[in-house]
Amino acid sequence: MRDALAATVFYGTNVLLAPITLAGYAIWVTKSVARGNAAGVSSTAQGPLSARYFEHNLGTRPDEPANRLMMALPGVPRLGVRLISGPMLLAHRLTGYVPKAFRYPFEGPVSPQYETSARVAFFDDAVERYVHRGEVDQFVVLGAGFDTRAFRLPNDTRVRSFEVDTPKTQAVKREALAKVDIDASAVTFVAADFERDDWLARLEASGFDRTKPALFLWEGVTMYLDRRAIEETLRKIATTAKGSALAFDYFTTESLESKALYWRYARATTTAVKEKLKFGVDSTPPTRDRLAELLTSCGLSLTTHRTLGEETTTERAWGGFAIATVDR
């Protein structure tokens, strides 16, 4: 009863203050349209950062680097962010209620619209297991976007951190980090495009040691790459030291082919920002087996897997979270 009352007051407050929230969105969209994508920065990279920003400010997952980085990105109006988040934060302070999208860890079945929020804990757990517990010597964030995990590691960590991303997105991130005084000196930045460059060669040239185990984090990236780039990346990781691990998320072909309104809208939106959904694991049940076959063909072993979406005779999974390892 108490939770129901808190939820009622929380959402009631947000409804009453909806004009403020809408004004914030109007400011944000107006600035985004006026600015365009002149810098060539990934538009989809901002979604995960926004989720972590709200989690931080709602007190469910502290992430000061994300909190500061969010406000420093070009195209993100500070006034717009404050107007959007203000009503929610006020309602939270009045009730203590946290909306489902920003609970940590995420609770219950994961619907497509909550995938970004739900995967945060999965990848955090992978970092905790492999990096914080000392199972690897190196930490590599592939397609890092505006991820902040490398900036949250203890100062005395012995693990060496790398971030790999396209030159333009990486340049914007580094400028924003400097703008809000986030110390990035412990992170080695490697500029590379997965579909055009030999990212592993560039990584090694920047100090990565292929003979030492590493955790590779590949969050929110696979669905935007073609199959050739996916397979080449998996094969490259398979050549690294025994004990290395890859944590990643993926969509299935169901996401690319479904005629459901949500997926049609998602495909149209990503295409509009020139980040078309390209890759999906075969959705023929069981999806875990299809993913394992892909990984095995590239020299990796599937060790952890969570299917997203119910698999039945009439329903097919639309994605998943997974960890693969180098066991040779």
C-alpha positions, 0 to 999 in steps of 0.5 A: 500500500505504501509503495502504491501511494508513493508511486501515485504521488510520484507520477501525479507530481510529474503530471502536474509539472509536465509543462516544465519537462516538455519545455526541457525537451523542446530546448534539447531538441531545438538545440540538437536540430540546430547543431545537427551532427557536425562533429560526427559523434555517435547519437546513440552513445548518449542514451546509456550516459543519460540512463547513468546520469539519472541513476546517479541523481536518483541515488541508485547507482553513484557515478559522478563521472557520468553526472559531470560528463553529461553536462559537458557534452556539446548539444546537451543544453544544461537548462534543458537537462535541468528542466527535464530532470527537475520534476522527476527528482522533486517527485523522488525526494517527496516520495522516495519512489524510483521509476522502473527504468532507473532502478539498480539493478533492474528488476523483472523482465526486460522489455526492449525500451528498458534494454539500455537501463537493464544492461548496466548491472550486467556489465558492472558485474562483469567489471567487478568479477574480472577487473576489481577481483584481479582476474585480468591485467587489462580492461578494454572498452570497445566502442566506448562512447561516453562510458565512464567505468574506466574513470570509476576504478580505484586509483591504486588499481593495477589494471591498465585501461583502454578505450577504443572508439571512432576518432570524432566521438573520442575527441568530443569525449576527451574534450568534455572530460577535460572541461569538467576536470575528470582525470583521464590520465590512467586511460589510454585512448585508441582511435579506430573504426571497427568496420574500417580499421585494425583496432587490435593492431592500434591497441597493441601499438598503444601498449596493449599486451596480447599475452596478458588476460583482458576484459573486453567490454562491448556494450551497445555496439554489435547491433550497429556493425555489419557481420564481417566486422562482428566476426573479425572483432570476435576472432581478434579477441580470440587471439588474446591471452587465455583467461580473457573475456568479452562481455557484450549485448546483442539483438537478434534477427527478430529486432531487425525483421519484426513488424511490431510498431516498437521495432519499426520505430526503432529501426526508423529512428536509428536509420535517421541518425545514420546509425542503422541497425545492421546485425542480429544473431539468428533468432531461431530458438534456442537463441543461446545455441545460435549465439554459441555457434557464432562464438565457437566459429570465431574461437570463443566459448560462451560462458554466461548468457541471458536471453531477452524476450520470451522464446516460445513456439510463437515468440522469438527472443529479441536480444541478450546479454552474454560473456564469452571467454578465451579458453585455448 
